[in-house]
Amino acid sequence: MTDFTHLDKEGRVRMVDVGDKQKTKRIAVAKGKISMEADTLAMIMDAKVKKGNVLETARIAGVMAAKKTSDLIPMCHPINITHARVDFAFDTKNFCIDIEAEVSLTEKTGVEMEALTAVSVAALTIYDMCKSYDRAMRISDIRLKSKSGGKSGTYTDR
């Protein structure tokens, strides 16, 4: 159990002490997607959803979620992110929206959870705004695409 940094020698959960770590520039990129019926995708693309601009609302929700990640994930450190970006790409062949979030800062701990949370909440916001048209939407493939900075160095998803 001592291999898990969020457990002490007795197996009790704890927040990792990052006090002695060096501040470094850290960047994390996460991706995911939300699949839907062709008509639902068309409504979003044509700005016909009655609740308003779906993607701009989801973008704001994703950025806000990145800033609030430590309120949602129990052992996540509260941090002051310096940049958050949430972008969308339409996939009209597969009837989905690809979501990408990038979060960065210069600090003692990484921003992977913030990027993953941004993607998740952006997808959930799209679902919420469009559920009256399409309850079968599917959120999937949420993953860390890349991260840099810190002691563990660079990671890139294959």
Residue pairs with C-beta under 8 A, 6 or more apart in sequence:
1 7
1 9
1 11
2 9
5 16
6 13
6 14
6 15
6 16
6 75
7 13
7 14
8 14
13 74
13 75
14 75
15 75
15 77
16 75
16 77
16 109
18 77
18 108
18 109
19 108
21 108
21 109
21 150
21 151
22 108
23 106
23 107
23 108
24 106
24 107
24 149
24 150
25 104
25 105
25 106
25 148
25 149
26 104
26 105
26 106
26 107
26 109
26 110
26 111
26 147
26 148
26 149
26 150
27 102
27 103
27 104
27 111
27 146
27 147
27 148
27 149
28 102
28 103
28 104
28 110
28 111
28 112
28 114
28 115
28 116
28 144
28 146
28 147
29 100
29 101
29 102
29 115
29 144
29 145
29 146
29 147
30 100
30 101
30 112
30 115
30 116
30 118
30 119
30 142
30 143
30 144
30 145
31 98
31 99
31 100
31 101
31 119
31 141
31 142
31 143
31 145
32 98
32 99
32 119
32 120
32 123
32 139
32 140
32 141
32 142
32 143
33 91
33 96
33 97
33 98
33 99
33 123
33 139
33 140
33 141
34 96
34 97
34 99
34 123
34 126
34 127
34 137
34 138
34 139
34 140
35 94
35 95
35 96
35 137
35 138
35 140
36 95
36 96
36 97
36 130
36 134
36 136
36 137
36 138
37 95
37 133
37 134
37 136
38 95
39 133
39 134
40 95
40 130
40 133
40 134
40 137
41 90
41 92
41 95
41 96
41 97
42 48
43 49
43 130
43 133
44 54
44 55
44 97
44 126
44 130
45 90
45 92
47 53
49 129
49 130
49 133
50 132
51 57
51 129
51 130
52 129
54 125
54 126
54 129
54 130
55 88
55 97
55 126
57 125
57 129
58 86
58 88
58 99
58 122
58 123
58 125
58 126
58 129
59 86
59 87
59 88
59 122
61 121
61 122
61 124
61 125
62 84
62 86
62 99
62 101
62 118
62 119
62 121
62 122
62 125
63 84
63 85
63 86
63 118
64 121
65 72
65 117
65 118
65 120
65 121
65 122
66 81
66 84
66 101
66 103
66 111
66 114
66 115
66 117
66 118
67 81
67 84
67 114
68 117
69 76
69 113
69 114
69 117
70 76
70 77
70 78
70 79
72 117
73 113
73 117
76 113
77 109
79 105
79 107
79 109
79 111
79 114
80 105
80 107
81 103
81 104
81 105
81 111
81 114
82 104
82 105
82 106
83 102
83 103
83 104
83 105
84 101
84 102
84 103
84 104
84 114
84 118
85 101
85 102
85 103
86 99
86 100
86 101
86 118
86 119
86 122
87 99
87 100
87 101
88 97
88 98
88 99
88 100
88 122
89 97
89 98
89 100
90 97
90 98
91 97
91 98
97 126
99 119
99 122
99 123
100 119
100 145
101 115
101 116
101 118
101 119
101 122
102 115
103 111
103 114
103 115
103 118
104 111
105 111
109 150
110 147
110 149
110 150
111 147
112 144
112 147
115 144
116 142
116 143
116 144
119 142
120 139
120 142
123 139
123 142
124 139
126 137
127 137
127 139
130 137
131 137
143 157
144 155
144 157
145 156
145 157
146 154
146 155
146 156
146 157
147 154
147 155
148 154
148 155
